[in-house]
Amino acid sequence: MNSQRPTGRVENFTNAFLVSFGVLVFILLWTINIVFGFLWAIGSAYACNIGLSRFTPRRE
């Protein structure tokens, strides 16, 4: 006696996968944007600090 179920068509999860993958890519791109944006802001602030310190006199 054969106890295996007959093989048939499986459910199509392509749309669910594509939606989930799209959400993950969106989150990944925003994370990259936030990290590099933060590093850009830190670098710009440091460059402005160095640049302004050369033009302003020091207080003693």
N, C-alpha and C positions, 0 to 999 in steps of 0.2 A: 504494500500500500504506500502511495506517495503522499507525504504530509506537507509538501511544499505548496504554497499558494501559487496560483497561475500568475505569470507575469503579465502586466498590462501597462497602460499608460500611467505616467506619474504626474503629479500636480506641477503646474508651471509657476515657478517662483521668480521668473525673470524680471517682471515689473517690480516686485518687492525688493529684489536685489539691486536693481538700478536706482530706485528711490533711496534706499539705504546708502548705497555707494555715493550718490550725489550729495546727500547730507554730510557724509564723512569728508568728502572732498571740500565742500563748502566750509566746514569747521576747520579743516587743515589749512586752507588758504587764509582764513581769518586769523588763525594762530600765527602763521608765518608773518602776516601783515602786522599783527600786534607786536611780535617780538622784534622785527626789524624796525618798526616804527619807534619802539621804545629806545632801541640802540641808536637810531638816527637822532632822536630828541636829546639823548645824553651826549652824543658827539657834538651836536650843534650847540648845546649849552656850554660845553667845555671850550669849543672853538670861540664862541662869543666872549666867554670869560677871559680867555687868553688875549683875544683881540682888544677888548675894552681895557684890560689892565695895562696895555702898552700906551693907550691914549690918555688915560687919567692919571693924575699925580697921586702918589701914595701919601696917606695921612700918617703922621708920626706923633 
